[in-house]
Amino acid sequence: MNWLLFLGFVFSQPQLTTMSEAYFIGPFEKAPVTGDVDWLELKTDWQPEIPPMIQHVQSGDQIDTGGKLLTWQKTDAMVLKKAGIYWVLTCLWNERACKVELEMKGADAVQLYVDGDLEPVSPSPQGHCATLPLPRGTYRLAIRLTSNSDQPNAFSLTAKGEKGLAFRVDEKIRPARFSRMREIATAGNLAISKTGRYYARKRTSYDRQNQKRSSAAACFDHQGNLIAANLPGSPLGFAGEKLLLQGKKGRVLLYDVKSGKTAQILKGETGFKLLEINKKGNLLLFSSSKGVHIKAPKAEHRHIHSRQTVTDYQVNQVLWLLDLHTGYRRQLTAVGDYVLDSACFSHNQANVFYTVSVPMQPRPWFKGQLHSVDLKTGQDDILGEYHTGWEVRLCDLAALPDGKTLLMTGPPGETGAGKPERNVYNRQLLAFDLKERRFKRISSPESGSFNASHANGFPQVVADRVFALMDVGSTAKLVELMPGEPYWSEKHYNTEGKTIQAAAISADGNYLYYKASSQSKPAFLALANLQSGSTQVVENINSDLEANWKIVKPVDVSVQHEKGHTIEAWAYIPDTPDRKIPLVLYYYGGASPTDSVFNGTHQFFAANGYAVLVVNPRGAYGFGDSYADCHAGDWGSASSQDILFVLDAFLEKTPQVDSERVGIYGGSYGGFMTEYLVSITDRFAAAVSLFGISDLSSYWGEGVWGWTYGDMALGGKTPMFDEDYMVERSPLFRAEHIHTPLLLLHGEADLNVRPEESMQLFTALKMLNRPVEMVLFPGEDHGISGTFENREKHRTMILEWFDKYLKGHDEAWQSRWR
């Protein structure tokens, strides 16, 4: 067998493939370029006849060349009939990472664009050639041809590379390269005016021309007409018909929709956070750290409280009130040993309510305090306390119109000594009776969670109605809440899209402006009429992606456990009828579910020929209290049982998936789950742990939130008094049982789960001579996503690790390190 070595790739006998069909257009009536031009010397104002990053054309599409129409043709006979410029469009599918040699014949000059990027082309005895090291994936080829002759010449294109190389003219792009994920557009900072007449958003998308992601804020009217583009800040909300914007360097602006004028109302407002705009639209309630002076610690920082190790214990936020008409601002709170969490106006605007988190002894170490400030006298009263812990606090305050009740989100119950162990991330709705001064949970234990509300400033009281966003399983839905006993009832609204990811509701309660997506549909923006029940997609921010990507739709593979609970799961199964498919199993396994949203990583694996199974085991919120509370005090046991149970059921019902080629991966708590799973079974062919926990005791003492999150997840257990539990559940102490090839990925600047968690497991497995490798990313924190480049690197490394052990293709992994 012959072997080639190119840029670290080692390959077998190459395959020759000829393009048999393509889209073809020309000639363009302009002076042809003679010879092979160095395009770096072209004038910067030169523009090609068509955009080289063009995504898709159809036979019959036309281009106006200034009085003459040229028509795209899908043809197998590409003939340059006379002198001029011609274009050829096709797709090249590359099954395996390899060197690809392109040979182009029949033109006097050639310019080759691959996915919009100009590639070097060299003359050859037969015409022109290009040599490209291509990872696996679909590539759009746009080829600009110059003919200097009026005699017909046939154009041909051949490709030489590994087996599996093919031209596919109408091929939708399979996102088999993670670099494609930068093309996914997103949106946030949604705002809508009182009657739904105007709405605004900030959109982030990929600029192919400049090859970077950029953001822009814009305002629209209710008919979708653009009113203002490139607003000088991110939308925060509407004050009447004026749009509040957060600009750079602590600037806060008011944009007048009618006049188009912008006025600055605040500047240098460090740490600005909008909390509420009053009903009249003239008062702004916000927090910031402007003017707050906290003595900076010396290099030898003294620690006398455990809370000093929690980086988000920030005591420099102060509550302010700003009159938008007069510009007068008033400080409502002082700096103290507490953290400001939330605030709202009373229904009659006479008071401001706010919550803070205050240190306490003993466990749960932090409690929430509810305060009231009389705006006339300035009197500040403590109304009540609630033992919350640190991880989930009293937030999202909203005053009911009865003047007697406050709503907020918080833990499902008080925590601490003598209290039941709860998954505090199962955020619920609480009511505070202002007369009796007591807290009461009003959301049912059988309901979902309200983390989606917390992320979007809900619950909201509009037109005397209460709306919230509820996590229902792995989805998020709009609900209206009505008083009842012992729990409030819920009215669920059906909106376009499986999961609401961001939302704003009009003050009259008639319109919801929101962003949503599902596992097979990327994010879009919609406007729902809550009176009629109708929904209109007002901005499909990923329409190009939907039209051009080959997206794999998942199937529901949820199963009922023998113990009676249903475990939510879904699977992406690519269409590969001729062979059995390897499987990638993903889970988080911790306090939260994997959401039913468009997941680029899962599409990436599916595009590379893997089935992907996603499991939401016990411990996740959104499925009721009993399901969520399995996480409290149970590191690994219940969730690992559920993951393996779903895997067995899926493999039994899906014969096209190869049960001998299963890889697993997860991040953070999911990284721990990966390490724990390979310590209790050898059934997996490969595993990847991203920034995972290997030793519960060291994470408890070193991670920024190790002891606060651990207080809940460990159910109050500590290394001092529960040594056996720490050893039993820690993968480090189970290393002798690990035989699965394991890849450890970690950021060197990770403050949440320290890189030592991966380093110590790597050291143990190396001493045991087990198949393990570790990659550390300098400067990266938790998630290894500080830059898109590092996110692309580590996601691609996961694929290459699976390719090596599940497919026997180790060339990409090996070449990465040569």
N, C-alpha and C positions, 0 to 999 in steps of 0.2 A: 504493500500500500504506500502511495506517495503522501508526503506530509508537507505542508506549507507553514512557515512561521512568519507572521506579520503583526507587528505592534503587540507582540505577546500572545496573539491568537494561534493555536495549533489546530490544523484542519486536515481532513482527509481529501480524497479525490474530488476536485471541484465539479460543479454542475453548470452547464451552459443553457441559458434560457433566452429565447427571442421574443420580443414584443410583437404580438400578432394583431393588436387592435389598440387604438388610442383616439382621443379627441384631437382634432386637427383644424387649424384656421390659417388663412393667408391667401395671397400675399398682402402685406400692408404696404401702401404706396408711400414709401419714404426711401431716402438714399440708403442703400445697403452698407453695412459695415464690412470692410474688406479685411481679410486676414484674421489672425487671432489677436484680439484686442486685450490689452491689460486693463481690465475694468476698474482697477484702482486709480487709473489716470483719467477716467471720464469726468466730465464736469458734474458737479454736485446737483445741478438742476436737471440732469438727464433722467427721463422717466421711461420705463419700458412700455410697450403698447398695451400690455395687460399686467395687472398686479401679480408678481411672481408667487405670492402667497395665496393665490386664488384657491378656494376650497373645492368648488364643484361647478361643473357646467353640464348642460344637456344638449343633445343634438338638436340643432335648430335655433339655439340662442344666438343673438346677433350683437355685433359691435359696430357702432357708427364711427367711421374713420374720417369724418369730415365730408359728408356728402355721399359716401359710398358705404354700403352695409356689407360686412363680412359675416359669414355664418359658420358656427362651429359644426363640424361633422364628426360623427363616430364612424371610423373607417379602418379597414385593414390595409389600405393602399395610400400611403402618405407620399405624395409626389409633389416636388417643388417644381411647378410648371413653368415659372419664369422668375426673373430676378426680383428679389424683395425679401421681406421678413415673414417668417412662418413661426407658429407656435404649436407645440405638441404637449398634451397633458395626459398623464397616466399615473398608475400607482404601482409600487413595487413592494411585495410582501417578502420579508426576510424571516425565515423560521428560526434561525439561530444566529447569534452574534458572529460576524465574520467579515473578512475583507470582500468587498464586491467591486468587480471591475466592469465598468460600462464602456461599450464600444459603440460609437455613433458614426454612421456612414451616410454620405450623400449631400452634405452641406459644406459650404466654403468656410463658415464660421459657426461656432456653437457656444452658447452660454447655457449652463446647467444650473437650475435652482432646485434644491432639495428641501422641501417644507419651507420654501420661501427664502432660504439662504443660498447665496451664490457660492458655488463650489469650483475649485480650480479644474480646468480642462486643458489637456495637452494634445498637440498634433500627434498622429500615429500614421504608419504607412497606409492604413485603410481609411483614415478619416480623423476622428478625434476620440480621446479616451479620458476617463476619470477613474480614479481609484479611491474608494470610500470605505473606511472601517465603520460598519453599521451594526449597532445593537439590534436585537430582535424587534420587529415592528413593521407597521405600514408606513411607507414614505410616498409623499406626493411629489412627482417629478414634473417640473415645468421647464421645457426646453425651447430656447429661442434659437431659431435657425436662420442663417443668412445664405441666400443664393445670389451669386453674381452673374449667373448665366440665364439666358432665355431658353436654353435647352432643358427639357424635363429631366429631373434627377429623382430617383426613388430614395427615400430616407429609411434607414433601418436602425434598430437599437437592440443590442444584446447585452445580457448580464451574466457574469461568471462568478459563482460563489458556492456556498454550501448547498447540500440537498435541502429542498424546501423553499428555494428562491422562485418567485413567480410574479409575472405582470398580471394585474387585475384592474382593468380600466375603470370599472364601476365600484370598486372596493370601497366600502366605508372604512374610515380610519379605525383600526383597533388600537386603543390607547396602551400599546405594549411597552412604551417608554414612559417613565414617570415624568419626564419633562413636559409631557402633554398636560399634566395636571395644572400647570400655570395658566392654561387656557380657560379654566373654569371660573366664570364670573360670580361675584357675590355682591350682596348689598346689605346695608344696615343703616342705623341712625334714622329710622322711619319716623315721620311726623305727619299729622293730618289736622286740618283746621276744624273749628267747632262744628260746622255743618257739613263737613266733607267736601267743601268746594275746592280746596287746595290740598295737595299732599307733596311731600318732599322725601328725598332719600339720598344716601351716599352710595355710589356704586364703584366697585373695584373690578377692573378687567385687565386683560392682557393686550398690550399694544404690540402687534406683530411687527409693525414697521420699525419701532424702536427697541423691540425685544425686551420689554420690561412691563411690569404691572403698574398701573396708575389708578388714582382715585379721583372722582369728581362728584360734587353734590349738585343736585338739580331740583327744581320745583315745577309742578304740573298743575293744571286745572282738572276738574272732575271728569272732563271728557278726554283726558290724556294728552292735551296739548301742552307742549313745553313752554313754560313761562320764563324760566331763567336757567341757564346752564353755567357750570363752573362757578357756583356760589363760593364766596370766600371763607367757608367754614363748614363744619358738619352740622346737619340739622339736629336740634334738641327738642323742639316742640313749638307750637303756635301760641302766641299771646294775642288773642283776638285774630286779626287778619295779618299779623306780622309774624315772621318766622324767626325764631331764635337760633343763632348759629354759634358754634364754638370754633374760634379761629386759632391761629398759631400764637405762641408766646403768651398764653393766658388771656387772649382777647375774646370777649363775648360781644356779639353783634346782633342787631335787629334789622332784618330785611323786610321792607315794606313791599308786599306782593303787588299792590296796585300801582305805586309810583316807580318801583324798581330801585328805590334808594336804600342805602345801607348806612346805619348809624352804629357807632361803637358805644357800648354802655359800660363795659368793664375792660380793664387791661391789666396785664401782669398778675392775673388771678391764678396763682399756682394751685394745682390740685382741685380745680373747679369741678363741682358735681351738681348738676341740677336736680333738685328734689321735688319741686312742684311749682306750677304757675296757678295763681288763684283764679276763681271763676270769671272775674271781671277782666282778667288779663293785664292787670296793672301792678301786681306784686309778684316778685320772684323770690322763692325760698331756695337757698343753695348753701353748699358748704365749700370751704376752700382753706388753704393754709397761708393765704396772703397776710403778711404782718405778724405771723406767728414765729417767734424766735425760740428754737430749742437748741440748747448747747450741744454742739457737735462732740461726739466721743473722741477721746484721745486714741492714739494708735493702740495703746494697751487698754482696750475697752473693759471696764469693770462690769461684771454681771452679778447682780444680787437677787434677781427675780427670774424664774424660768420663762416668763413671758417675753423677756428681752431677747430670747432666741427665736421668737416668732416674728419673721420679717414684716408681716402685714399688721402687726400691732402698732399702728400709727396713731399717735396721740396729738397730732398737729392740725387736725381738722376742726374748724369753727363754723357754727351755724350763723348764716347771715340772712337778712331780709332787705330786698332792694325795691324801691318804688320806681317803676319804669317811667312814670310821668315826671317826677321831680328829680330823679337821680339820687335821692337820699338813701343811704344804706345804714343798716342798724345791726350791731352784733348782738346775737341772742344767747350765745353760750361762751364759756371761757375754756381755756385749755386745762385738762386735768388728766389723771391716770385712768383714762377710759378711751374707748374708740367710738366715734359717732357712726351710727349705722343707718338711720332713716329719719324722715321727718315729714309732716304734712300739716296743712291748715285744718282747724276745726271747721265744721260745716257753716257756722256763722262768721268765720274769719276773725273771731275775737282772740283765739288762742293758736299757738303752734305746739303740736305734740312731737316729741322726738324720742328715739331710743338710743341707748349706748350699751356697750359691753364693758363690764367692770370686773377686775380680778376678784377672786374669792378663794377662801380655804374652807373646807377641803374640796374634794372632787364634787362637781365637774370643773373646778378651777376658774370658770367664768360664768357670770350671770348677766341677763339682760335687765336693764332698768327702763321703764317708761316714764317720761317727764312731760309736764305741761308748763308752757310759758304764757303768762297773761300779757298780751301785747299792749295793754293799756298801762299796767303797773310794772311790768317786767318781772313779776313774781314767778319763780321757778319752783315747781313742786314735783316730788317723786310720787307717781301714782301707783306703781306696782313693780314687782320684781319676778323674774322667771329664770329658773336655773337651766341655761341653754348649753353650756360648754362653748367652745370657740368655733367649731367648724360651721355650724348653722345658727344664725343669730336672729333676733327680732328685726325684721325688715319689711319694706313695702307697705308702710302705714297708709291707711285710707279711712277717712271719717264718714260714717253713715249720716244720712239726712235727719235721722231722729234726734241727733245731738247727744245721744246716750251711749253710742257704741263706736269703737275703733276696730278696724280689721287690720290684720298683718299676717305675714308668713313667718314660720318658725319651726322648730323641731316638732315631731309628732307627740311629744310629751316631755315633761321635765326630766332631767337626767341627774345622776349623782347617787350618793349612798342611799340604799333602800329603795331605789327606783328601778323599774324594769330596764334591762339593757335594750336600747333601741338603735336602729339605723337612723341617725339624726339627719342624714341627707334625704330622707323621705319627708321633704318639706311639706308642711300642712298649713291650713288656714286657721288662725286663732282670732277670737273676738275678745275685746276687753270691755267690760261693763263699767262705764265711768261713774255710775252711782254706787254700785257695790264694790268697785275697785277689785275685780277679779278677772282672771283669764279663763277662757273656755275654748276648747277645740270645737270647731263647727264643721269640719270636713270628715266624712265617714272613713272608718278604718278600711272599708272595702273599696274605697275610691282610689284614684291615682295619686300622683304627687303634684306639687306646685312649684317645681324648680323652674319651669318655663315661665311662670308668672314672675318669679324673682328676677330672671334675666331680662325681662321686658317692662318692668315697672308696674306690673299688675299685682294684686287686684286693683281695679279702678271703679270708682263710683261715678257713673255718668247718668244724667237724667233720672236720678233716684233709683238706678239699677246697678247691680254689682256684677262685673265681668272679671273673669280670670282665664289664664291659660293653664290647662291641666295636662300633666303627663299621663297619658293612658297607654300603659305598656311602654313600647318604644316610640310612640307617637306623641304629638302635642296638639291639643284641640282647644277651641274657644268654648267656654261654658259660661252660662249665666246662673248665678246662685240666688236662691230664694230662702228666706228664713224658715226654719222648721225645728222640730225637736225629735231626738236629741241632736240631730245633725241637719245641716241645711241641704236642700235638694238641689239638683243640677239639671240644667237644660243644655244639651249639647248641640252645637251648631255644626252643620256640615259645610265645609269650605273646600275649595279646590286645593288639591295637594294633600298628601298623607300627613305631613308633619309641619306645623307652623314653627318657624325658626325665629322670627322677629315680627312684632306687630305694634300698631298704634290705633287707638279707637277714637272716633270723633266725640266731642263733648256732648252732643245730643244723643249719643248711643245708637245712631243709625248706620254708621259705616265703620268697617274694619279694613285698614290698609296693612297688608302683611306680606312677608316673604315665606315661601313654603317650598318643599321638595319631597321626593320619595326616593326609594332605593334605585329606581331606574329613570328618574326625571330630575335633572339638576335644578337649582334654585330659580324661581321666577317671582315676580311681584304681582299681587292681585288686589282687587278692591271688592269687598263683599258688602252687599246691601242687607243689613240684618233685619230689616222689616219685610222685604220681599223674599229673602232667601237666595237671591241671585248673586252670582260671583262672576267677575270679569277679570281676565288676565290683562293687566294694563302694561306690563313690560316683561317680555320673555327675554331675560338678560343672557340666556344661554341657547338661543335659537340656532345659532350657527353650529354649536357643538352638537345639539340634538340632530341636526340635519346631516352632519358629517361623521359623527362617531358611531361605531358599532357598539351599542350599549346592551349588555346582557341583563335581562330582566330576571329577578330572583323568583323562587317559588317558596311558598310557606311550607316548612317542614316541622312545625311545632308538634310536640308530643306530650302526652299525659304520662307523668311519672307513676310508677307503681304505688307510690305513697299518696297519690291523689292530686298533686299540683300539676298544672300545665306549664311546660317550659317553652317559651317563645324561641323560635329559630327560623332562619331562612337560608336559602342556598342559591348561589349563582352557578349554573351549570352550562359551560360553553358547548357549542355544537361541534363535537368531534366524534362523528359516528364510527370512524374506522378503528378506534383504539380506546383502551381504557384510560380514564382520566385520573391523574394524581389529585389529591385533595389538600387544600390549605384550611385549617381549622382556626377560627379567630373567636376571641372572647375577651371581656374585661374581667368579669368575675368579682368585681368589687361592689361599691355602694350604688353605682349608677348603671343604667342599661346602655347598650349600644343603640343609638337612635336609628329610626327608620328614615334615613335621609340619603342623599346621593353620596356615595363613598368612593372617591377616586382610587384609593388603594385597592379596594375589592374589585373594581372594574379593571385595574391594572393587572392583577393576578389572573382574572378570567381571560383577559386578552392574551395572556401568555400561556394559555392552555391548562389552567388549573380550575377545578371546581373549588368554590369557596363556601364554607359552612360557617354561619354566624350564630352564636348561642347567647341567650340572656339567662344565665342560671340564677338560682335563688340568691338573695342578697341585694338584688337591684330594686330600686324604687320604681313606682309606676304600676305595680301589680298588686297593691294592697299592703297593709301593715305586716301581716304574717309572713309574706314573701320577702319583704325588705328587711325585716328584723333578723332574718337568718344570717345577715352579715355581721351583726353585733356579737363579738366574742367568738366568731368562727372563722379562723384564717384557713381557707383552703378546703375544708372537709365537704361541706354541703355543695358548694359550687363545683368542685371537681367531680363529685358524684353525678351532678346534673349534666355536666359537659360530656362525660363518658357515656352516660345513658342516651343522650341525644345522638352522639356519634354512632353508637351501635345501631340505633333505630334507623338512622339515615343510611348507613351502609347496607343494612338489610333490605331496604326498599329501593336502593339506587345501584343496581348491578353495574352500570357503566363507570362507576367510580372504583378505583383500585384501592382496596382496603390495606394493601401492603405498602402503599406509597402515600402516607398521610404525614403532613408537616403541621406544626402548631406554632403560633406566635401570639404575643400580647405585650402591652406596655404598662409600666408602672405597677399597679396591683396585678394587671394582666401579665407583666413580666414575672412577678412572683408566682402567679398561677402556672406559667410555663415551666418554671424551675421546679415547682412542687409536683406538677403532673409527671415530668420525666423522672422524678424520684420515687413515684409509686407505680409506674408501668414502663415497660420497654417497647410498647406497641408502636411508637412513632418512629418514622424514618429520619426525621430532622426536627429541630426546634430552634426558635429565635426568641430571646428575651431582651426586650428593650427597656432600659433604665429600671430594671426590676429589683425587688427586695430579696436578699438571700438570707439575712439573719434578722429576725424580728427584734432581738434585743439591741443590736447596733443601730437599726433604723429608728427604733423608739428613742434612742438617746442622741442620734446625730442629725436626722432629718429635720428640716425646719418645722414641719408639722408632724414629726414622728410621734411625739407624745400627745399632741392634741387629737389628731386623727386616730392614733393608736389607742387613745383612751376609749373611743367608741368601738373601733374594729376589734380590739383585744378584750372588750367587755370589762375594762377596769383592771385587767391583768398587767403585772409589771415583772421585769426581770428579777427584781429582788425577792419576790414572793412566789413566782410561778415559773421557776427555772425549767421544770420538766416540760411544760407546755411550750415554752420558747424553743427548746431543743427539738421537740417532736415535730413542730410545724415549720421549722426553718430549713430550707433547702441546703444551706451550708452544712448543717449537721447530718444531712441525709445524702451527702455527696457520694458516698460509697455505693449507693443504689443507682446512680445516674450513669447510663451507658449510651444514651441517645446523642448523636452529634449535635452540639449546642453552640450557637453563636450568641455572644453577649455584646450588645451595643449600648453605649452610655456617653453622655456629655460630661466632660471633665469639670465643668462649672455647675453641675447639678446640685442645687441646694436642698431640693425636696428629698430625692433618693440619692444619696451620695454615691459617687462612682466607686467607692470602696466596696459597695454591695456587690458589684460585678467583679471587682478585682479579687476579692477574697474567694469567691466561688471559682473563678478562673484558676487561681493558685491551687486550690484544693483538687480540682479535677486534673490539672496538669501533674500534680504529685501522684495521682492515681492512674496516670497515663490514659486518660479518657479523651475522646475526640471533642475538643473545645477550642474555640478561638474567641478573641475579644477585640473589639475596635472602639477606641476612645476618640471623642471629637473635641478638640481644644476649643475653649470658649463657649461651648454649648451648655445650656441649662436643661431642665426637665423637658422632654419631648424632642430634643435634637432637631428643632425647627426654627432656630433663630434666623437662619437664612433659608431660602428655597433650595439653594444649592446643597446644603447639608441635609435637608429633608429628602431631596431627590437621591442623594448618595445613600442614605441609610435605608430608604425603601427599596432601592435597586439592589443593595447588598442582601436584603431579605430574599428577594427573588433569586439572586445568584446562588445563595446558600441552598435554597430549595431545588434549583436546577441541578446543583451538584449531587445532592443526595436523593432526590425524588425522580430525576430524569437521567442521571448519569452524565450530565453536561457540565463539566467543571471548567470549561475554557474561559468563560467570562470572569468567574471568581479568581482563577489563577492569574489571568492577564491583568486584573486590577492591581496586583501587588508586584508585577514585574517592572 
